[in-house]
Amino acid sequence: MQELLRFGSFAAFLFLGLRIRARAGAERRRAVQALLVYVLALLAVVGLLQWDDWPFTSHTIAVGRARADSRVCQTQLFGVDARGGEWRLDPYTFTPVYDSILQYWLEDGLPRLGTPEREAALAFLLARAEESRRRRAAGRPLGPQRLLGPAGAPYWLLLPRQPGVPPDPYAGLRAYQSCWTTEEALRAPFSPARRLTVEWPPPRTGA
């Protein structure tokens, strides 16, 4: 029954939209007004009641109440230069794949790969990181500004953009996972413990 109601709301939207094309003059204006009233009313209903009625969204971004003692975990990627120095990768390094999506894949997808697939994937990420390093070293932008220049809107204004890149190519990649609570983060100074989860190429063992 719910699916029929959702279909009916969308069908009514299409009907009102097509009805505009068949009208002219004052009748066309009234048809446009009817469509606007319908869309605004439907958006208000699904928003207030939190119903899923695609394509009319309930505007739900996050569900639940945040707790100060809940642990937050984040995986951070670093490029490693030839001297072993670590450089936090820019969140737009792997555009069009966004930084947080890549984090989820590193945590859940990468461990499920076999050894050949894992090595190929990490080699690909290192190559992409180096390509982005060269772009930034040459003064060229990453992310949405790569194609649109200053008109490219950022994915999120609060992303921690990195001020610079090393002059030499990356020799490897490392991923660290850090976990903390909001209460811990408010303490000064705050430096969460890191756990190495990925290193490519793997460190050499033996002579």
WOTAFEN-V897182 format. One record per residue. N is the residue number from 1. RES is the residue in one small letter. OMEGA is omega in radians with two decimals (999 if undefined). Layout:
BEGIN
n->N res->RES omega->OMEGA
n->N res->RES omega->OMEGA
END
This chain:
BEGIN
n->1 res->m omega->3.13
n->2 res->q omega->-3.14
n->3 res->e omega->3.09
n->4 res->l omega->3.09
n->5 res->l omega->3.10
n->6 res->r omega->3.10
n->7 res->f omega->3.14
n->8 res->g omega->3.13
n->9 res->s omega->3.11
n->10 res->f omega->3.11
n->11 res->a omega->3.10
n->12 res->a omega->3.09
n->13 res->f omega->3.11
n->14 res->l omega->-3.14
n->15 res->f omega->-3.13
n->16 res->l omega->3.09
n->17 res->g omega->3.11
n->18 res->l omega->-3.14
n->19 res->r omega->3.12
n->20 res->i omega->-3.10
n->21 res->r omega->-3.09
n->22 res->a omega->-3.11
n->23 res->r omega->3.11
n->24 res->a omega->3.08
n->25 res->g omega->-3.10
n->26 res->a omega->3.13
n->27 res->e omega->3.12
n->28 res->r omega->3.11
n->29 res->r omega->3.12
n->30 res->r omega->3.11
n->31 res->a omega->3.09
n->32 res->v omega->3.12
n->33 res->q omega->3.13
n->34 res->a omega->3.12
n->35 res->l omega->3.14
n->36 res->l omega->3.13
n->37 res->v omega->-3.13
n->38 res->y omega->-3.10
n->39 res->v omega->-3.13
n->40 res->l omega->3.13
n->41 res->a omega->-3.12
n->42 res->l omega->3.09
n->43 res->l omega->3.12
n->44 res->a omega->-3.12
n->45 res->v omega->-3.09
n->46 res->v omega->3.10
n->47 res->g omega->-3.12
n->48 res->l omega->-3.10
n->49 res->l omega->-3.13
n->50 res->q omega->3.07
n->51 res->w omega->3.01
n->52 res->d omega->-3.08
n->53 res->d omega->-3.10
n->54 res->w omega->0.07
n->55 res->p omega->3.11
n->56 res->f omega->-2.95
n->57 res->t omega->3.04
n->58 res->s omega->3.12
n->59 res->h omega->3.11
n->60 res->t omega->3.13
n->61 res->i omega->3.13
n->62 res->a omega->-3.12
n->63 res->v omega->3.10
n->64 res->g omega->-3.12
n->65 res->r omega->-3.14
n->66 res->a omega->3.11
n->67 res->r omega->-3.10
n->68 res->a omega->-3.11
n->69 res->d omega->3.09
n->70 res->s omega->-3.12
n->71 res->r omega->3.09
n->72 res->v omega->-3.13
n->73 res->c omega->-3.14
n->74 res->q omega->3.05
n->75 res->t omega->-3.10
n->76 res->q omega->-3.13
n->77 res->l omega->3.12
n->78 res->f omega->2.93
n->79 res->g omega->-3.11
n->80 res->v omega->3.13
n->81 res->d omega->-3.05
n->82 res->a omega->3.13
n->83 res->r omega->-3.12
n->84 res->g omega->3.11
n->85 res->g omega->-3.10
n->86 res->e omega->3.14
n->87 res->w omega->3.12
n->88 res->r omega->-3.10
n->89 res->l omega->3.07
n->90 res->d omega->-3.10
n->91 res->p omega->3.11
n->92 res->y omega->-3.09
n->93 res->t omega->-3.02
n->94 res->f omega->3.08
n->95 res->t omega->0.19
n->96 res->p omega->3.06
n->97 res->v omega->-3.07
n->98 res->y omega->-3.02
n->99 res->d omega->-3.08
n->100 res->s omega->3.09
n->101 res->i omega->3.11
n->102 res->l omega->3.09
n->103 res->q omega->3.14
n->104 res->y omega->-3.12
n->105 res->w omega->3.11
n->106 res->l omega->-3.10
n->107 res->e omega->-3.02
n->108 res->d omega->-3.05
n->109 res->g omega->-3.08
n->110 res->l omega->-3.13
n->111 res->p omega->-3.11
n->112 res->r omega->-3.11
n->113 res->l omega->2.99
n->114 res->g omega->-3.06
n->115 res->t omega->3.14
n->116 res->p omega->-3.14
n->117 res->e omega->3.13
n->118 res->r omega->3.14
n->119 res->e omega->3.12
n->120 res->a omega->-3.13
n->121 res->a omega->-3.12
n->122 res->l omega->3.07
n->123 res->a omega->3.09
n->124 res->f omega->-3.14
n->125 res->l omega->3.10
n->126 res->l omega->3.12
n->127 res->a omega->3.12
n->128 res->r omega->3.10
n->129 res->a omega->3.12
n->130 res->e omega->3.08
n->131 res->e omega->3.12
n->132 res->s omega->3.08
n->133 res->r omega->3.14
n->134 res->r omega->3.12
n->135 res->r omega->-3.11
n->136 res->r omega->3.11
n->137 res->a omega->3.12
n->138 res->a omega->3.12
n->139 res->g omega->3.13
n->140 res->r omega->-3.03
n->141 res->p omega->3.03
n->142 res->l omega->3.05
n->143 res->g omega->-3.09
n->144 res->p omega->-3.13
n->145 res->q omega->-3.14
n->146 res->r omega->-3.13
n->147 res->l omega->-3.01
n->148 res->l omega->3.14
n->149 res->g omega->-3.12
n->150 res->p omega->3.14
n->151 res->a omega->-3.13
n->152 res->g omega->-3.11
n->153 res->a omega->3.13
n->154 res->p omega->3.11
n->155 res->y omega->-3.14
n->156 res->w omega->-3.04
n->157 res->l omega->-3.06
n->158 res->l omega->3.12
n->159 res->l omega->-3.14
n->160 res->p omega->3.11
n->161 res->r omega->-3.10
n->162 res->q omega->-3.03
n->163 res->p omega->-3.08
n->164 res->g omega->3.11
n->165 res->v omega->3.12
n->166 res->p omega->3.13
n->167 res->p omega->-3.09
n->168 res->d omega->-3.10
n->169 res->p omega->3.04
n->170 res->y omega->3.08
n->171 res->a omega->-3.12
n->172 res->g omega->3.11
n->173 res->l omega->3.00
n->174 res->r omega->3.06
n->175 res->a omega->3.11
n->176 res->y omega->3.02
n->177 res->q omega->3.09
n->178 res->s omega->3.11
n->179 res->c omega->-3.14
n->180 res->w omega->3.01
n->181 res->t omega->3.11
n->182 res->t omega->3.13
n->183 res->e omega->3.12
n->184 res->e omega->-3.10
n->185 res->a omega->-3.12
n->186 res->l omega->3.11
n->187 res->r omega->3.13
n->188 res->a omega->-0.13
n->189 res->p omega->-3.13
n->190 res->f omega->3.12
n->191 res->s omega->-3.07
n->192 res->p omega->3.08
n->193 res->a omega->-3.13
n->194 res->r omega->3.08
n->195 res->r omega->-3.14
n->196 res->l omega->-3.12
n->197 res->t omega->-3.12
n->198 res->v omega->3.01
n->199 res->e omega->3.13
n->200 res->w omega->-0.14
n->201 res->p omega->-3.13
n->202 res->p omega->3.14
n->203 res->p omega->3.12
n->204 res->r omega->3.10
n->205 res->t omega->3.12
n->206 res->g omega->-3.10
n->207 res->a omega->999
END
